């Protein structure tokens, strides 16, 4: 049985499947619901059932008062729907409402994509899922090493499984250790989130995503979040790889384009970019930005999300605004590569 949950006061609705908790269904559908754990320990995901029939799916440690129970309060992480529901709940309005978190997580998997690039998969405890918005960053700390600031590449629909894209950098102790010394199940400290890239989940405007090199990490998080919303607006991805490099998740991008009628993917290659994010010359990068304008000559009805080095972001901002993009619809992340 599939039920529909409608949230008050926002009116946002999402489907919940049989034997799926309301919290899991809401996060899967891209809703920014408040939570900290996913096992009934913290009480952060409390909501009040206004209509319909819900049931407690599992025991939880957090104790609701008798007055709260009588008023219809439940924990969304431990509640399943027996009918369509209307639930009063506080949703997260923006990045300023995300609390700062410090989590002792563990390495789940090291996925080597190239000799110099891997995907670091981290699992948090079920009692301390990371709450973040798409495109945000965290600080990763390994024992004995200086912390490193990294974009979360995974969707916020699952805060217990986090993904990071790491390049081996000469002279950088953190990346060298990740490639040569890091082991599965090893502890790693996650702190954050930070960053204001975000995603306008209420917008129905077509979206342009532009990623430069490892800027694909936050852009991937944004795209997966946008897909989870199941909107109908067009999604356009331009991804520029480094000179002599490759689009390290090209197959994933092509699978999005094959599966989604509203998604298209344009891979580009830089002839001048370097691995530290600097621009030896701006011509090829500017040409890529100019291509976006040629293919979308009137940007007044678009939202743009871009992640890359400062020179590229600044050039894109000037050109896009000159071609009609409202300044408030240009969302950017200036990247540091190590």
C-alpha angles and dihedrals in degrees: 000000000000117000131187122234118201119194124219133247095010096051092221113151134197138172123254121198127218112282091013120120119237090241094052091048093048094049091045088054093052099256116152097227122170115252140133106183127025098213106066099266104115109035092221093127096058116148135171119237108226099174138006134031124292131174136204106252098191143004117274132197095219109093119220114205119245089248090055092048091050090050090055101255118159137169107251092210091061100035130095128189123247091179140359109307140205111202129184108220140153112248125199109258100193147334092288089067095056109102121230109254136192115199133180101218134170135232108257100180143347110217111194110209098169137355090268102031136058142166114240112208116199129188121204124204113272087241092058112040113172112248111207142141123244114279095024126130137221137196116250118203128189121187113276095008134099114257119262127213111227137173116240106240097191131083117267087230086093115036095177095064114055129182129205131180113223128187122198106244123193110246094011109121094197097056092040090055093046089055100040110021111024116107136192116273091019115143119255126177119230120196129177147351109236135166134070103230093115126149130258099234092181095057120105093187120117113264132223117201118193120186129181115202110302087008082090088080098072090033090055089054090051094048094049089049092049090050091051089057089061092216122166099226119114117263118204122189123195112182121184116199124202122266109282091006134101142230096268094202097035093133091055092052092048090049089056090051092049095047101041125061091201098051130085130177130207116187114202133184127217118222096192109030121113132208095254091064095251121131115233087191129358099218101095094041092048089048088057091051090047089053089058089054092047091053093042104030097172111048098173091106098045141090116218128203118185134175122186145092119326096253092056094044092050093048091048092049093053095046097043094048090048087056096053106277111142109237093234090060094059109095117184144176119199106211134218110201098208 
